[in-house]
Amino acid sequence: MVLFALLASSFSYCAISGTLVLSARLASSFSYCAFTGTLVLFALLASCFSYCAITGTLVLFALLASSFSYCAITGTLVLFALLASSFSYCAITGTLVLSDLLALSFSYCAFTGTLVLFALLASSFSYGAITGTLVLFALLASSFSYCAITGTLVLFALLASSFSYCAITGTLVLLCYFAITVVQVPMKNLKQF
């Protein structure tokens, strides 16, 4: 037999175990879980819940695994929803890039029809005064040549089709000029007769 007074002060009914438990033991073995709103065994609390630095609250491991993902860019756990809204896949680098960073670092290149890094855009392209568009340096070097006659860059194709070597003057002459000037020489000779 135990005195009711002692029973009331020393024991408490535990809804979890369905038995009477010593108050001291109850205090040391159970903890109130704000997540579930119930008393949870410390051992169970340790095995099922984890502290989440992002939300600052206790989160179930299962929920942690399904809702969060490790982000290699920031090196932290990121909510899947946040990951989807803040990051975008970059085809150029093959990695996830912050949307803001994507907007700051990349630009749409009308020449290639793709996104190009600003730094790459500056180092790889040059403004072509002839075409009025951006031209790849490599393409600029392979397609254009300096023309001593006009003092400008001329397309190789245009150079080949517009100029011809004149044996009389020993210089390159525009085909149209060559046709007008050279052909008229014998005509002047005929007029003398």
Wavefront OBJ file of the C-alpha trace (Angstrom):
o trace
v 0.000 0.000 0.000
v 1.188 3.428 -0.839
v -0.141 6.588 0.657
v -2.327 8.495 -1.778
v -0.407 11.634 -0.973
v 2.826 9.921 -1.938
v 1.178 8.442 -4.994
v -0.037 11.830 -6.108
v 3.314 13.516 -5.608
v 5.634 10.773 -6.848
v 3.804 9.081 -9.706
v 2.108 10.280 -12.811
v 0.049 8.494 -15.430
v 1.986 8.116 -18.691
v -0.291 8.168 -21.735
v 2.541 6.804 -23.925
v 3.160 3.653 -21.913
v -0.334 3.496 -20.386
v 1.170 2.960 -16.970
v 2.036 4.901 -13.861
v 5.574 6.250 -14.028
v 7.679 7.934 -11.380
v 7.626 11.696 -11.948
v 11.420 11.826 -11.771
v 11.677 9.096 -14.381
v 9.015 10.736 -16.526
v 10.988 13.973 -16.513
v 14.239 12.247 -17.406
v 12.922 9.847 -20.050
v 10.346 11.848 -21.981
v 10.348 15.196 -23.691
v 7.558 17.276 -25.192
v 7.804 17.290 -28.965
v 6.591 20.535 -30.496
v 6.554 18.845 -33.909
v 3.952 16.203 -33.007
v 2.461 17.989 -29.964
v 2.976 14.898 -27.804
v 5.430 13.488 -25.309
v 8.185 11.489 -27.011
v 10.870 9.243 -25.533
v 14.330 10.875 -25.717
v 15.661 7.767 -27.451
v 12.878 7.964 -30.042
v 13.417 11.693 -30.378
v 17.096 11.168 -31.123
v 16.482 8.467 -33.718
v 13.541 10.000 -35.583
v 14.161 13.739 -35.522
v 17.031 15.956 -36.531
v 17.687 19.657 -36.026
v 17.338 21.558 -39.264
v 19.632 24.584 -39.520
v 17.542 26.010 -42.384
v 14.236 26.173 -40.508
v 15.703 26.232 -36.985
v 13.309 23.498 -35.896
v 13.259 19.747 -35.379
v 12.431 17.889 -38.596
v 11.606 14.221 -39.121
v 14.426 12.377 -40.941
v 11.917 11.090 -43.500
v 10.690 14.645 -44.122
v 14.248 15.922 -44.242
v 15.121 13.395 -46.937
v 12.035 14.147 -49.040
v 11.976 17.937 -48.737
v 15.629 18.953 -48.730
v 18.517 18.326 -51.074
v 22.227 19.035 -50.798
v 23.215 21.916 -53.038
v 26.745 21.597 -54.421
v 26.797 25.305 -55.338
v 26.147 26.667 -51.847
v 27.341 23.606 -49.905
v 24.176 23.635 -47.813
v 20.828 21.871 -47.657
v 18.229 23.587 -49.821
v 14.474 23.040 -50.003
v 13.505 21.315 -53.251
v 10.930 24.037 -53.925
v 13.585 26.725 -53.368
v 16.034 24.782 -55.517
v 13.553 24.712 -58.375
v 12.707 28.425 -58.126
v 16.187 29.842 -57.523
v 18.429 27.686 -59.675
v 18.445 26.862 -63.354
v 20.349 24.274 -65.346
v 23.040 25.883 -67.473
v 23.725 24.033 -70.708
v 27.031 25.890 -71.153
v 28.634 24.762 -67.895
v 26.496 21.641 -67.387
v 25.789 22.677 -63.803
v 23.059 24.368 -61.781
v 23.429 28.142 -61.750
v 21.600 30.724 -59.634
v 18.982 32.475 -61.761
v 20.320 35.877 -60.704
v 23.869 34.810 -61.529
v 22.667 33.441 -64.852
v 21.207 36.837 -65.694
v 24.363 38.705 -64.653
v 26.983 36.435 -66.210
v 25.414 35.245 -69.428
v 24.030 37.005 -72.463
v 22.099 35.741 -75.461
v 24.310 35.712 -78.524
v 22.405 36.264 -81.757
v 25.427 35.002 -83.694
v 25.390 31.484 -82.226
v 21.795 31.470 -80.980
v 22.928 30.381 -77.535
v 23.745 31.869 -74.147
v 27.370 33.014 -73.961
v 29.403 34.132 -70.949
v 30.042 37.895 -71.079
v 33.765 37.245 -70.621
v 33.705 34.728 -73.470
v 31.690 37.123 -75.594
v 34.299 39.836 -75.100
v 37.262 37.559 -75.835
v 35.864 35.598 -78.771
v 33.869 38.087 -80.795
v 34.675 41.387 -82.463
v 32.455 43.927 -84.162
v 32.770 43.660 -87.918
v 32.466 47.093 -89.515
v 31.886 45.473 -92.913
v 28.991 43.277 -91.872
v 27.764 45.463 -88.976
v 27.511 42.374 -86.770
v 29.580 40.538 -84.210
v 32.070 38.205 -85.887
v 34.158 35.444 -84.330
v 37.854 36.384 -84.237
v 38.726 33.078 -85.889
v 36.147 33.708 -88.605
v 37.365 37.278 -88.985
v 40.918 36.071 -89.530
v 39.956 33.343 -91.995
v 37.349 35.187 -94.046
v 38.703 38.722 -94.394
v 41.884 40.159 -95.841
v 43.341 43.659 -95.875
v 42.972 45.268 -99.259
v 45.757 47.736 -100.106
v 43.649 49.318 -102.850
v 40.668 50.267 -100.710
v 42.543 50.314 -97.386
v 39.814 48.230 -95.766
v 39.156 44.628 -94.876
v 37.608 42.737 -97.758
v 36.001 39.295 -97.811
v 38.243 36.745 -99.565
v 35.352 35.755 -101.805
v 34.754 39.397 -102.702
v 38.474 39.947 -103.233
v 38.677 37.016 -105.643
v 35.583 38.021 -107.599
v 36.174 41.796 -107.761
v 39.907 42.171 -108.342
v 42.280 40.862 -110.961
v 46.021 41.178 -111.493
v 46.827 43.605 -114.289
v 50.011 42.747 -116.206
v 50.168 46.272 -117.642
v 50.259 48.126 -114.331
v 51.568 45.231 -112.242
v 48.893 45.867 -109.615
v 45.516 44.536 -108.603
v 42.755 46.265 -110.470
v 38.996 46.160 -109.977
v 37.514 43.952 -112.702
v 34.979 46.591 -113.718
v 37.740 49.242 -113.947
v 39.984 46.750 -115.767
v 37.228 46.091 -118.310
v 36.587 49.797 -118.937
v 40.189 51.038 -119.028
v 42.091 48.213 -120.692
v 39.478 47.380 -123.294
v 39.251 51.044 -124.372
v 43.002 51.183 -125.213
v 42.743 49.339 -128.545
v 39.572 51.289 -129.366
v 41.552 54.569 -129.155
v 44.194 53.097 -131.477
v 41.507 52.220 -134.026
v 40.192 55.809 -134.035
v 43.606 57.062 -135.168
v 43.309 55.175 -138.476
l 1 2 3 4 5 6 7 8 9 10 11 12 13 14 15 16 17 18 19 20 21 22 23 24 25 26 27 28 29 30 31 32 33 34 35 36 37 38 39 40 41 42 43 44 45 46 47 48 49 50 51 52 53 54 55 56 57 58 59 60 61 62 63 64 65 66 67 68 69 70 71 72 73 74 75 76 77 78 79 80 81 82 83 84 85 86 87 88 89 90 91 92 93 94 95 96 97 98 99 100 101 102 103 104 105 106 107 108 109 110 111 112 113 114 115 116 117 118 119 120 121 122 123 124 125 126 127 128 129 130 131 132 133 134 135 136 137 138 139 140 141 142 143 144 145 146 147 148 149 150 151 152 153 154 155 156 157 158 159 160 161 162 163 164 165 166 167 168 169 170 171 172 173 174 175 176 177 178 179 180 181 182 183 184 185 186 187 188 189 190 191 192 193
